[in-house]
Amino acid sequence: MERVRKASHAGSWYTSNANKLEEELDGWLRESSLAKSPNVRGVIAPHAGYSYSGRAAAYAFGNIDPTNISRVFLLGPSHHFYTPKCALTGTTVYSTPLGDLPIDLEVNEELWATGKFETMDLRVDEAEHSMEMHLPYLAKVFHGHPVKIVPILVGAVSSETEAMYGKLLAKYVDDPKNFFSVSSDFCHWGARFNYTHYDKKHGAIYKSIEALDRMGMDIIETGDVDTFKQYLQEFENTVCGRHPISVFLHMLKNCSTKITINFLRYEQSSQCRSMRDSSVSYASAAAKADD
């Protein structure tokens, strides 16, 4: 029986008009003018409304060569639902204005059988935007190429639990038919986010935010998950996808394929100049298998 997760944020976070959406994504992908690479095995991309982060996200999704990929694992943080574990979808298909993406029920079952996952109920699934914001791009890039998805909602997991999921999922990285879409925004800065770290040596506030984000991005590129953890503890940077990113780093550490992460784009929703301002940062990266 088909159980559909509807595109609950279409019409608010991005347009529900398929032609308009297609046009927007086309424009951003063209603008990023990236060459598709069969070596790109994963991306880290933002998940804000497309008017904010759609352009930045193109620098992640524009790298994808869909030819030999048949499955996409989505790792997204949980914004509304507390769980100390990771959760799987109970649906059979994720709907987007650009076409439906079927769930890989076989892999879903395989993960469920480990006893390490819980299931999101439909309300939780549809309330969460972190993975949904990747779906229109995936539907567009994989148009004409049959692909199934494995959405994994990453809860408030401890360092030990991140490592456990990383080990458990690592084997999927070694199959080049699998792709990984990791969802995260970077610094949420301002009083409304209860985060106003400002190091004046960098100049204006927005430059301090960029220096802080780039420090985190550089650490992610090294693949060193412990240093990333230290960085988060020291600066408390409000990277909302820190858990999905950490699980992904553990996966790369535990698989046999050598994969390197490179950030290709960094943007801020606005430039903060006073303590009254606020902004969210968006960064896009590609994870490439070394030749």
N, C-alpha and C positions, 0 to 999 in steps of 0.2 A: 504494500500500500504506500502510495506517495505521501510523504509528509514534507510540506514546503516551508522553508523559512523565507518570509517575504522580504523585499528590499525596504525595510522599515524606515530608513533614513533618506530614501529617494523622495524628492519633492521638498526637502528641507536642507540637508547637508550637501546635496548635489541635485541636479535637475532630473526629474523623472521622465523627461521627454527624450526618447531614445536618439532621435536625430541630432538634437542639440548636444546631448552628452557625447555622442560619437564625434561630433565636430570639435568640441572642446578638447577631448582626449587626443584626437588627431593633431590638433594645433600644438598642444604641449609636447607631444611625442616628436613632432617635426622640429619644433624649436630646440629640443634637447639634442637633436641631430647625432644620436648615438648609433654606433654600429652594433647590430645584434651579434652576440657571441655565444657559440655552443658551449663555451667553457663556463658561462655564468650559471651557477647552480643555486643561487639564492639572492635575495635582496633584503635590505632593511629599508623601509619606507614609512612616511608619516601617515596619519589617519585623521587629519582635521577635515573640516568642510572643504570642498574643492576650490572655493574662492580663495581660501587661505593657502592650502598645501597641494593643490592639484598640479601646479607647475613643477614644484620640487619633486613630487612623486614620479613624474615622467622620467627623471634621471635614474630612477631605479628600474621601472618597468620597461623603459626603452631599450635596455640591454638584453632582454630575453629573446632567445631564439627558440620558438615553440616546437621546432621540427621533431625533436626526439623526446620531448617531455610528455609523460602521460599522467602525471600525478603532481598536485601542488599541496604541500603541507602549509597551513596557515598558522602562525603563532601570534596570538594577540593578547594584550593585557586585559584584565577584567576591571571595568570602571564602576560597576554598580553592584556587583555580586561578590560577596566574600567567600573565598574557598582557599584552604591551604594546599590544595592540589591543582592538577590540571583537569579540565573537563572537555568531554567530547560532545558533539551535537547528537540530538535524537532524531534529526530530520533526515530526509533522503535527497533533498535538493535545496540549494541556495539560489534564490531568484535574483536577477539583476535586470535593469531596463534593457540591457544589451544581450539578454538570453540567460538561460538557466545553467548553473554549474552543478552537476550531480556529485553527491558525496561518494567517496570510495568506501562502500559498505564493508568490503572484505578487510581493508586495513583498519577501519574503525573497529570491527569485531576483534581483530588481532590485538589492537591496543587495549580494548575493553577487557579481553581475556587475561591481561597481565595483572588485573586487580588494582592497578595504580591510578585509575582514572574514575572520575564521576561523570554523570551526564547532565548537561545543561537542560533545564526545561525550556520550552519554546519562548516563554516570557523573557527569560534571562538571555537567550540566544538573540531574540529580536531587539532587546533593549541595548545590546552591546554594539558599538560602532567600530571598534578597533579593527576587526577583520572585514566588516562590510565595506569599509572605505577602500580596501584593496580589490574588491570583487569586480567593479566595472572595468578597471584597468586589465585585470586578468581575463575577463570575458572578451575584451577587445583584442588583447595580444594573442590569445589562443583561439580567436575566431577561425573556424575551419579546421582546427586541430582538436580531436577529441581529448578532453582532459577531465580528470576527476579531482575533487579536492578533499582534504582531510583537515577540517578546522579544529584547532586545539586552543581552548581558552586557558591562558596561564594565570593561575591565581596568585595569591600573596605567598609565594613559596619560599621556604628557607634556603640558605646556601646549599645545605645537604640535599634538599629535595631537588633543587635545580640540577645538581650534579647527577642525581639518580635518573631524572628524566633525560638529561643529556646522554647518559650511557645507553639508556633504553632506546632512544631514537637514533643513535649514531649509525646503526646498520643501514638505515634508510638513505643516509647521505652517500653511501658507497654505491648505490644504484643510480647511474646517471639519468635514468628516466624520471627520477624524483627531483622536485624543485621546492625551495623553501621561501616563503614570503613572511618576513618578520615585521611586525607592526609596532612602531614607536614614534612618538614625538619627542623632542628634546626639551630644553629648559622652559618651564612655565614660570615666568618672572613677574613679580608685582605683588602688591598687598593682597589682591584677591586670591592669589595662590599661596599666600603665607610664605613667600620666598623672595627675599630682596638682597641676596648676596651681591655685594658690589666691591670690586677691587679697583680702587681709583688709579692705580698705576697704569691701567689700560686706557685711561681717558674716559670718554662718555660711557654711560651705563651699558648701552647696547654693545659696545666694544668689549666690555668686561664680560658680558653674557656670552659673546662669541668666543672669547678666549677660554672661558670655562667649558663651553660645549665642545670646542675643538680639542681641548685636553682629553675629554671623554672619548671623542671620536678616534683620536690617535691611539688611545689605549685599546679600544675595540679592534682597531686595525692590527694590533700586535697579537690579538687572540688570547691575551692573558686575562682570564676571567677573575683571578684573585686580585690583580691590580685594579681591575674595573670595580670590584667590590670595595676595595680600599678607597678609591676615588669617590664612590657614592657615599661612603661613610664619612669621609673627610669634608666634602663640599655639600653633601645632601642635595646635589643637583636633581631637580624634579623631572627626571627622564621617566616618562610613564611606562615605557616598555622595557624597563631595566630587567624584569624577570624573563620575558621572552628572549631578549638579547643574550642574557646569561645562559639560558638553556641552550640557545643556538651555539654559543661559544663552547659550551661543554660537549655538544654534538660534534663540533669540528675537531675538538681535542681528542675525542674517542673514536673517530672514524679512521679508515686507512687512507682515504683520499686527502691530498694536501690542498687545502682551500684557503685562499687569502681574501680578506675583506678590504675593499677600498671605498672610501666616501667620495662621491662625485659632485655633490651639491649641498649647499647650506643656505638656508634663508631664515628670516625672522618675520613674524606677522606684522610687526611695526618696530620702529627704532625707539627704544626707551631713552629718554633724556632726563626725566625727573622721577622722583620716587612715587609720583602719582600715576605714572604710566604702567602699562603691562604689555607683555608680549609672549608668544609661544614660538619656539624654534623648530625648524623642520630640517632633517638631514636624510639624504638618500645615499645608499651604498649598494655595491654589487659584490657578491661573494663568488670568486672565480676559482675553478680548479686549475692548478698549475699544470702546464703542458707536460 
